[in-house]
Amino acid sequence: MKPTPFPSNGRGLYVEHHRMREGGNYFVILYKNSSRCISDKDPKDVWRVLGTAKYTETGKALKDWAVEIAEKNLPKPELDQAKLKAEGFGPESHPEDPTTHTKMIT
C-alpha cells in the first residue's frame, strides 16, 4: 500500500504511515538523524519521539494527525454482537422452516 505522509514534513522531520494488508500498520519517523519504526497501536508514541519539540505547533499537529490516522485504520467489527445475542445464531434465529417454499420432484 502507498504510505501516507504527514502534511507538515520538513525541517528535519519526516513522518509517514504505512498501512499493511497483512500484519500491523506502522509509522516511520525520521528525526534528528535517526529513524524509528513505531506501531500504530499507540499513536502518541510518534509524538513522544520529538522530545521537547512536541509542544510546538508542528508537534501538536503531528499528535492530532497520528491519532486520526490510527483511528481511521482500525479494523471494523464484522458481526453485531448485540443483535446476535438478541436473535440468536443458527436455526433458532430463523422463524420459518427453510423447506416450506420448496416443491418435491417425483
SVG drawing of the C-alpha trace seen along z (x, -y; Angstrom):
<svg xmlns="http://www.w3.org/2000/svg" viewBox="-44 -26 66 66">
<polyline fill="none" stroke="black" stroke-width="0.4" points="0.0,0.0 1.1,-3.5 2.3,-5.4 0.5,-8.4 3.0,-11.3 2.5,-13.8 1.4,-17.1 3.9,-19.3 7.0,-17.3 10.2,-19.3 13.0,-21.0 14.5,-17.7 11.2,-15.9 9.7,-13.3 6.8,-11.0 4.7,-8.6 2.1,-6.0 2.3,-2.6 -1.0,-0.6 -0.4,3.1 -2.8,5.6 -1.4,8.3 0.4,7.6 0.3,4.5 0.3,0.9 3.2,-1.3 4.7,-4.8 8.2,-5.6 9.8,-8.6 13.0,-10.3 14.0,-13.0 17.5,-14.3 19.5,-12.0 17.8,-8.8 14.9,-6.7 12.3,-4.8 9.5,-2.4 6.6,-2.6 3.4,-0.5 0.2,-2.5 -1.3,-0.7 -0.3,-3.7 -0.1,-6.7 1.1,-9.1 4.5,-7.3 5.0,-9.2 4.6,-12.4 6.8,-11.4 9.8,-10.9 10.0,-14.7 11.1,-15.2 10.7,-18.9 9.7,-19.9 6.4,-18.1 5.0,-21.3 5.4,-23.3 2.6,-23.8 4.0,-21.1 4.3,-18.7 0.7,-19.2 -0.4,-18.8 1.6,-15.6 -0.1,-14.2 -3.6,-15.0 -2.7,-13.6 -1.2,-10.3 -4.3,-9.7 -6.7,-10.5 -4.8,-8.1 -4.6,-5.3 -8.4,-5.6 -9.3,-5.7 -7.4,-2.4 -8.9,-0.4 -10.4,2.9 -14.2,2.8 -16.1,5.5 -17.8,7.8 -20.6,9.0 -23.1,7.1 -22.7,8.9 -25.9,7.3 -28.0,8.4 -26.6,12.0 -27.4,12.1 -30.9,10.9 -31.8,13.0 -29.5,16.0 -27.3,17.7 -28.3,20.7 -31.7,22.4 -33.4,20.7 -32.9,17.3 -34.9,18.3 -38.6,18.5 -39.8,20.4 -38.7,23.8 -36.4,23.4 -38.2,26.2 -41.7,24.7 -41.4,23.0 -39.9,25.9 -41.5,28.5 -40.6,32.1 -39.9,33.5 -41.1,37.1"/>
</svg>
